[in-house]
């Protein structure tokens, strides 16, 4: 359940929010330029574990995305104290000079049958912006193999974590067409995966990136 922008589970949770229309226009301009000419885009797939053919670096959208995600990192920290826990891992004399900034940033064009295996990210926080999801979850869950399965798993973003008993638990996020312009931010080491989809031949387009600590300089 999402309450006040927080989706809580286990000993922590994620922040869920929206990208405003003005910032989304900046993001859309760059994504659509890449989509028109994949050959001219900067390949990013070599840096990723995703079983996708098309992942590309983003640059023109960095400023608007960084500003948004740092704000969400502060919001997450107000609830879960994640930044302060990370700061405590640095030597005491270095902690006051640390600031959070955008490290890596890329866009995924996930095709039908492709998937993201269970993985985590580098840095302090990671995020996903749902740019365009080509299916509604009801249609997707009725498609593909496994119609007689106890639970339908296709087309889902899933988070994997240890619950309070120490058992491995999964939180499934049924992100679909309705999630366009929605963004989520979560601790970078939180394991997650994306299952294949079957009901569309269009791309499932998402933007991902990582926030990391860097040393602040006095200008």
URWO-V904780 format. One record per residue. N is the residue number from 1. NEAR is the number of other ideal C-beta (glycine too) atoms within 12 Angstrom. Layout:
BEGIN
n = {N,N}
near = {NEAR,NEAR}
END
This chain:
BEGIN
n = {1,2,3,4,5,6,7,8,9,10,11,12,13,14,15,16,17,18,19,20,21,22,23,24,25,26,27,28,29,30,31,32,33,34,35,36,37,38,39,40,41,42,43,44,45,46,47,48,49,50,51,52,53,54,55,56,57,58,59,60,61,62,63,64,65,66,67,68,69,70,71,72,73,74,75,76,77,78,79,80,81,82,83,84,85,86,87,88,89,90,91,92,93,94,95,96,97,98,99,100,101,102,103,104,105,106,107,108,109,110,111,112,113,114,115,116,117,118,119,120,121,122,123,124,125,126,127,128,129,130,131,132,133,134,135,136,137,138,139,140,141,142,143,144,145,146,147,148,149,150,151,152,153,154,155,156,157,158,159,160,161,162,163,164,165,166,167,168,169,170,171,172,173,174,175,176,177,178,179,180,181,182,183,184,185,186,187,188,189,190,191,192,193,194,195,196,197,198,199,200,201,202,203,204,205,206,207,208,209,210,211,212,213,214,215,216,217,218,219}
near = {11,19,12,15,23,24,29,22,26,25,19,28,29,37,37,31,30,22,33,19,13,15,27,27,17,27,37,27,19,32,34,23,21,33,23,12,11,21,11,11,25,24,20,28,24,13,23,30,23,31,22,32,20,28,35,34,26,35,26,22,34,26,19,30,40,30,22,35,43,31,26,38,41,25,26,40,26,17,25,28,17,35,32,21,18,25,21,15,15,19,12,11,9,16,19,13,16,25,23,33,27,35,27,31,39,41,44,41,32,40,23,25,21,27,29,31,19,21,24,23,31,21,31,39,44,41,43,43,43,35,37,31,35,30,33,21,28,15,21,28,25,19,25,22,14,17,13,7,12,7,14,25,26,34,39,31,40,29,35,28,28,18,16,11,10,10,11,15,19,24,28,24,32,28,38,27,26,17,32,26,29,34,38,40,46,43,36,33,23,38,26,36,25,36,35,29,38,27,26,27,14,18,29,43,37,40,46,47,45,33,41,27,30,19,17,14,9,7,3}
END
